Amino acid sequence: ILSGETSEKTQDILLLDVAALSLVIETNSGIMTPFMNVIRREIS
């Protein structure tokens, strides 16, 4: 997978980048806002 080689075994695998930590953004007023993004990617 890391080398870019594909086979039938890895053809339909979807990898998501996840973080086990709680990610938040603190604004100037001190409010903590959850920050969680999943980058969606379609292969055509």
Backbone bond lengths (Angstrom), bond angles and torsions (degrees), N, CA, C in turn:
res aa  C-N    CA-C-N  psi(-1)  N-CA   C-N-CA  omega(-1)  CA-C   N-CA-C  phi
1 I - - - 1.450 - - 1.521 110.17 -
2 L 1.327 117.79 -44.74 1.456 120.42 -177.72 1.520 112.58 -67.86
3 S 1.323 117.47 -28.18 1.460 120.26 -177.96 1.521 112.23 -85.19
4 G 1.331 117.64 -9.89 1.456 120.82 -179.67 1.511 113.64 91.70
5 E 1.326 117.20 -2.43 1.459 120.12 177.85 1.523 109.30 -74.17
6 T 1.327 116.30 141.15 1.460 119.61 179.25 1.518 110.12 -119.30
7 S 1.306 114.55 153.77 1.456 121.53 175.38 1.522 106.83 -149.22
8 E 1.318 116.75 176.47 1.461 119.85 178.89 1.525 111.32 -61.61
9 K 1.318 117.19 -33.05 1.463 121.21 -178.33 1.530 112.12 -67.22
10 T 1.316 117.18 -33.89 1.465 120.53 -176.57 1.521 113.30 -105.43
11 Q 1.296 118.32 4.48 1.457 122.25 -174.41 1.528 112.99 -62.49
12 D 1.329 118.22 -42.74 1.461 121.48 -174.17 1.524 113.60 -105.89
13 I 1.321 117.55 25.92 1.461 121.03 179.99 1.524 109.03 -88.82
14 L 1.332 115.85 134.72 1.457 122.23 175.55 1.519 107.87 -112.65
15 L 1.328 116.98 119.74 1.458 121.18 179.68 1.520 109.18 -101.55
16 L 1.323 116.17 132.97 1.455 122.05 176.12 1.516 108.27 -117.65
17 D 1.323 116.28 137.36 1.454 121.04 176.27 1.527 107.19 -86.13
18 V 1.304 116.74 116.70 1.462 120.43 -177.78 1.516 109.64 -124.84
19 A 1.316 115.74 151.70 1.460 121.60 176.82 1.521 108.23 -120.59
20 A 1.304 116.89 132.41 1.458 121.30 -179.88 1.525 111.87 -75.47
21 L 1.312 117.24 -14.35 1.460 121.34 -179.01 1.520 110.53 -85.16
22 S 1.303 115.99 155.37 1.460 121.28 175.02 1.526 107.71 -82.42
23 L 1.309 117.08 115.92 1.453 121.49 -177.79 1.521 109.68 -99.30
24 V 1.345 116.67 125.02 1.457 121.14 178.58 1.520 109.58 -137.16
25 I 1.318 115.09 159.18 1.462 121.86 174.41 1.524 106.96 -115.10
26 E 1.331 117.34 131.84 1.460 120.64 176.70 1.521 108.60 -100.52
27 T 1.330 116.32 124.03 1.459 121.25 -179.80 1.525 109.86 -82.24
28 N 1.345 117.01 173.50 1.466 121.23 179.89 1.520 112.49 -59.70
29 S 1.329 116.91 -30.80 1.469 120.32 -179.04 1.529 112.00 -82.46
30 G 1.316 118.33 -0.12 1.452 122.09 177.20 1.515 114.54 89.95
31 I 1.321 117.37 5.30 1.459 121.09 179.39 1.520 108.94 -80.22
32 M 1.327 115.60 132.03 1.462 121.07 178.87 1.524 109.02 -92.67
33 T 1.318 116.80 124.14 1.458 122.54 -179.13 1.523 108.88 -114.83
34 P 1.347 117.71 126.20 1.470 119.50 177.91 1.525 111.18 -59.53
35 F 1.300 115.65 140.30 1.460 121.25 -179.82 1.515 107.74 -128.12
36 M 1.319 116.41 107.26 1.456 119.84 179.41 1.516 108.07 -143.30
37 N 1.286 116.82 113.78 1.457 121.97 -179.79 1.515 110.03 -119.26
38 V 1.297 115.50 136.31 1.456 121.61 170.02 1.514 105.92 -115.40
39 I 1.304 117.13 122.14 1.456 121.31 179.45 1.515 107.91 -87.79
40 R 1.311 115.17 113.13 1.458 120.10 -178.85 1.525 108.98 -85.77
41 R 1.313 115.30 140.50 1.457 120.13 -177.70 1.510 108.85 -139.23
42 E 1.314 115.64 130.19 1.457 120.69 176.31 1.515 108.54 -111.60
43 I 1.315 115.28 135.19 1.460 120.74 178.21 1.515 107.63 -103.96
44 S 1.312 115.39 124.52 1.469 118.16 -179.40 1.507 110.69 -106.54
